[in-house]
Amino acid sequence: MRFSILGSGSSGNAALLVTAGARVLVDAGFSARRLGAMLAAIGESLEKVDAVFLTHEHGDHAAGIDGLKKFPHIRIFANQATARAVQSHLEHRPDWQIFETGARFAFRDLIVESFAVPHDAQEPVGFRFTSGHEGDLFAPRRSIAWLTDLGHAPQNIHECIRECEVVVVEANHCPELLKNDPKRPWSLKQRISGRHGHLSNHAAHALLAAVASPRWRRIYLTHLSRDCNSRAAVELAFAGIRGTLTTCEFSVVEPGQSTPFYDLE
């Protein structure tokens, strides 16, 4: 398994997951042209992508679906509510692959598990992607959890991320920076900080501290607000747990930043 975050934040979200038998995007929150350029920067292309897995219909996660009509071979996986919401803004009909939230299914050499997350979208989900087999020396079992856009983390989410090697989780905002932000009206601040909004640095820290799995090898802290968060605020909020999870690496993905491939060997 190889994994690269192409971009993360309110301006767009997408990542590429590569296995021996599949290349898939997790979300497509940039134009198809931008996605193509991002993939080219890491030696990949949309022609090689097999599928997109959508977490929900918001533009910063699904804006690229319209432009992908130029690549009809790409399958689009989503639950029915998300597909319906995205389709309402499209003139073409993608190759929708509809799953039920909570379902576990195979796509090529990937096992895909979806789980509900609390966010103000139609039916938002997180994903756990698994490839390989437990105890197999040449193709060991590896899992990645994708967990962004949620206002709080119910117990089922704790269990979904516990056995993964890599966890991608949002650390969206610093509560103080959000409170003092002059650009956002109070109603938007309430939405962001509400139980169906986004995880703050402290809430993301609390989730990881509650699970603190010894299996974790890398944590990506993503979906940072450009105005209401900062690398310094994230580093400060997560300083304590870094001392606890000493065998786990932490990567802060700032807005506009991509990450090099991470190989799960």
Wavefront OBJ file of the C-alpha trace (Angstrom):
o trace
v 0.000 0.000 0.000
v 1.127 3.521 -0.901
v -0.680 6.646 0.121
v -0.417 10.360 -0.708
v -2.593 13.279 0.336
v -2.937 15.512 -2.728
v -4.593 18.383 -0.881
v -6.565 19.043 2.280
v -8.631 21.940 3.583
v -11.690 24.024 2.823
v -10.427 24.685 -0.739
v -10.317 20.992 -1.596
v -9.623 17.469 -0.397
v -8.287 14.421 -2.221
v -5.853 11.575 -1.640
v -4.469 8.730 -3.724
v -4.266 5.165 -2.440
v -2.274 2.651 -4.487
v -2.153 -1.123 -4.020
v -0.857 -3.903 -6.250
v -4.247 -4.099 -7.948
v -5.899 -0.700 -7.604
v -5.448 3.045 -7.728
v -8.236 4.977 -6.031
v -8.912 8.544 -5.037
v -10.458 9.270 -1.673
v -12.618 12.306 -2.459
v -12.167 14.569 -5.484
v -12.497 18.097 -4.182
v -10.524 19.795 -6.951
v -11.203 20.291 -10.650
v -10.228 17.397 -12.894
v -7.462 19.544 -14.384
v -6.081 20.304 -10.917
v -6.342 16.660 -9.885
v -4.449 15.685 -13.020
v -1.660 18.141 -12.215
v -1.479 16.948 -8.605
v -1.223 13.337 -9.727
v 1.395 14.170 -12.348
v 3.535 15.742 -9.611
v 3.812 12.318 -7.946
v 4.201 10.329 -11.164
v 0.545 9.286 -11.498
v -2.371 10.237 -13.764
v -6.156 10.164 -13.950
v -5.874 7.609 -16.755
v -4.511 5.164 -14.168
v -7.149 5.863 -11.505
v -9.738 3.115 -11.159
v -12.240 4.673 -8.771
v -13.175 7.553 -6.490
v -14.608 6.995 -3.019
v -16.722 9.953 -1.854
v -17.200 10.790 1.811
v -19.990 13.322 1.142
v -21.306 15.800 -1.392
v -19.756 19.107 -0.282
v -17.798 20.848 -3.026
v -14.445 20.636 -1.273
v -14.791 16.849 -1.499
v -16.763 16.297 -4.711
v -16.145 19.270 -7.027
v -14.037 17.204 -9.422
v -16.719 14.666 -10.291
v -18.114 16.758 -13.136
v -14.741 17.038 -14.860
v -14.141 13.315 -14.556
v -16.681 12.750 -17.346
v -13.609 12.830 -19.591
v -12.484 9.647 -17.837
v -15.533 7.352 -18.091
v -13.563 4.329 -16.888
v -13.413 5.776 -13.352
v -16.062 4.335 -11.056
v -17.576 6.622 -8.417
v -18.394 4.951 -5.105
v -20.884 6.679 -2.793
v -23.944 5.924 -0.737
v -27.331 6.692 -2.265
v -27.873 10.035 -0.516
v -24.438 11.349 -1.485
v -24.769 10.156 -5.078
v -28.186 11.800 -5.377
v -26.876 15.106 -4.017
v -23.859 15.141 -6.348
v -25.847 13.967 -9.374
v -28.273 16.894 -8.985
v -25.444 19.236 -10.065
v -24.186 17.142 -12.994
v -25.194 17.040 -16.659
v -23.752 13.568 -17.167
v -24.233 10.391 -15.163
v -21.021 8.905 -13.752
v -20.522 5.179 -13.274
v -22.070 5.237 -9.803
v -21.304 2.313 -7.528
v -23.783 2.594 -4.667
v -23.050 1.132 -1.250
v -24.970 1.197 2.015
v -23.384 3.091 4.870
v -21.823 0.549 7.202
v -21.252 -1.923 4.381
v -18.056 -3.911 3.945
v -17.199 -4.831 0.358
v -14.308 -5.646 -1.957
v -12.941 -3.561 -4.807
v -10.125 -5.371 -6.578
v -7.564 -6.142 -3.854
v -9.053 -3.648 -1.384
v -11.540 -4.325 1.384
v -13.569 -1.168 1.899
v -15.552 -0.418 5.054
v -17.709 2.683 5.376
v -18.990 4.133 8.629
v -21.298 7.020 9.473
v -19.836 10.282 10.753
v -21.734 13.256 12.264
v -21.498 16.147 9.794
v -23.997 18.518 8.176
v -24.230 16.664 4.872
v -26.803 14.220 3.479
v -25.183 10.981 4.677
v -21.465 11.541 5.323
v -19.095 8.637 5.890
v -15.552 7.779 6.793
v -13.651 4.873 5.259
v -11.310 2.129 6.289
v -9.293 0.610 3.440
v -7.529 -2.713 3.986
v -5.264 -4.729 1.713
v -3.180 -7.858 2.228
v -3.544 -10.680 4.709
v -2.685 -11.104 8.355
v 0.476 -13.174 8.731
v 1.381 -13.022 5.022
v 5.104 -12.250 4.777
v 4.921 -10.958 1.201
v 1.562 -9.159 1.352
v 0.912 -8.272 5.010
v -2.409 -6.811 6.072
v -2.373 -3.002 6.111
v -5.225 -0.572 6.846
v -5.822 3.152 6.444
v -8.670 5.080 8.073
v -9.972 8.277 6.446
v -11.811 10.453 8.958
v -12.552 14.072 8.076
v -15.554 16.378 8.384
v -17.178 15.366 11.659
v -18.327 17.380 14.641
v -17.683 14.717 17.258
v -16.479 11.120 17.408
v -19.007 8.517 18.656
v -17.736 5.220 20.054
v -18.169 3.360 16.753
v -15.514 5.613 15.235
v -13.071 4.677 18.000
v -13.407 1.054 16.961
v -13.079 1.836 13.255
v -9.652 3.437 13.668
v -8.217 1.210 16.410
v -6.703 -1.507 14.186
v -5.334 0.703 11.393
v -1.697 1.439 10.688
v -2.459 4.910 9.301
v -5.164 7.313 10.472
v -6.104 10.442 8.534
v -8.115 12.680 10.857
v -9.122 16.307 10.762
v -7.805 18.888 13.201
v -9.865 21.670 11.715
v -9.691 24.622 14.052
v -8.318 26.128 17.217
v -11.338 27.172 19.334
v -9.752 30.477 20.331
v -8.788 31.385 16.776
v -12.285 30.479 15.573
v -13.914 32.513 18.338
v -11.837 35.593 17.494
v -12.012 35.270 13.694
v -13.406 38.549 12.271
v -14.399 37.078 8.890
v -16.956 34.490 9.976
v -20.428 35.352 11.302
v -21.444 33.868 14.626
v -23.859 31.447 12.933
v -21.017 29.943 10.877
v -18.801 29.692 13.942
v -21.570 27.767 15.692
v -21.905 25.433 12.711
v -18.171 24.749 12.576
v -17.857 24.086 16.303
v -21.171 22.202 16.605
v -21.723 18.463 16.911
v -22.229 18.179 13.150
v -19.419 20.530 12.164
v -15.678 19.938 12.400
v -13.282 18.562 14.993
v -11.188 21.125 16.815
v -7.555 20.420 17.629
v -8.577 19.504 21.163
v -11.411 17.217 20.038
v -9.127 15.397 17.585
v -6.530 15.024 20.346
v -9.175 13.635 22.702
v -10.222 11.049 20.097
v -6.679 9.851 19.495
v -5.849 9.839 23.207
v -8.954 7.765 23.973
v -7.943 5.073 21.467
v -4.120 5.344 21.514
v -3.670 2.144 19.506
v -0.240 0.478 19.509
v -0.878 -0.485 15.847
v -0.732 3.097 14.637
v 2.356 3.952 12.633
v 1.413 7.365 11.266
v -1.247 9.979 11.987
v -2.064 12.645 9.405
v -3.687 15.757 10.897
v -5.665 17.307 8.057
v -8.416 19.693 6.950
v -6.832 22.612 8.840
v -8.677 25.900 8.570
v -6.512 28.475 6.825
v -7.806 31.305 9.053
v -8.771 29.550 12.273
v -5.854 27.184 12.803
v -2.092 27.067 12.420
v 0.709 24.551 12.505
v 1.852 26.046 15.818
v -1.606 25.594 17.364
v -1.795 21.981 16.145
v 1.711 21.169 17.359
v 0.889 22.578 20.787
v -2.415 20.695 21.051
v -0.819 17.347 20.147
v 2.443 17.672 22.068
v 1.241 15.449 24.902
v 0.036 12.504 22.838
v 3.202 12.529 20.757
v 5.060 11.721 23.932
v 2.699 8.810 24.588
v 2.624 7.310 21.071
v 6.388 7.227 20.669
v 6.383 4.673 17.812
v 3.849 6.658 15.776
v 4.806 9.520 13.461
v 2.606 12.617 13.217
v 2.272 14.668 10.028
v 0.498 18.033 9.967
v -0.933 18.672 6.495
v -1.395 22.400 6.046
v -3.819 23.961 3.522
v -2.389 23.793 0.025
v 0.154 21.166 1.005
v 0.537 17.699 -0.510
v 2.420 14.809 1.033
v 4.940 12.451 -0.555
v 4.005 8.812 -0.901
v 4.001 6.904 2.368
v 4.703 3.197 1.934
v 3.081 0.757 4.314
v 5.603 -2.068 4.124
l 1 2 3 4 5 6 7 8 9 10 11 12 13 14 15 16 17 18 19 20 21 22 23 24 25 26 27 28 29 30 31 32 33 34 35 36 37 38 39 40 41 42 43 44 45 46 47 48 49 50 51 52 53 54 55 56 57 58 59 60 61 62 63 64 65 66 67 68 69 70 71 72 73 74 75 76 77 78 79 80 81 82 83 84 85 86 87 88 89 90 91 92 93 94 95 96 97 98 99 100 101 102 103 104 105 106 107 108 109 110 111 112 113 114 115 116 117 118 119 120 121 122 123 124 125 126 127 128 129 130 131 132 133 134 135 136 137 138 139 140 141 142 143 144 145 146 147 148 149 150 151 152 153 154 155 156 157 158 159 160 161 162 163 164 165 166 167 168 169 170 171 172 173 174 175 176 177 178 179 180 181 182 183 184 185 186 187 188 189 190 191 192 193 194 195 196 197 198 199 200 201 202 203 204 205 206 207 208 209 210 211 212 213 214 215 216 217 218 219 220 221 222 223 224 225 226 227 228 229 230 231 232 233 234 235 236 237 238 239 240 241 242 243 244 245 246 247 248 249 250 251 252 253 254 255 256 257 258 259 260 261 262 263 264 265
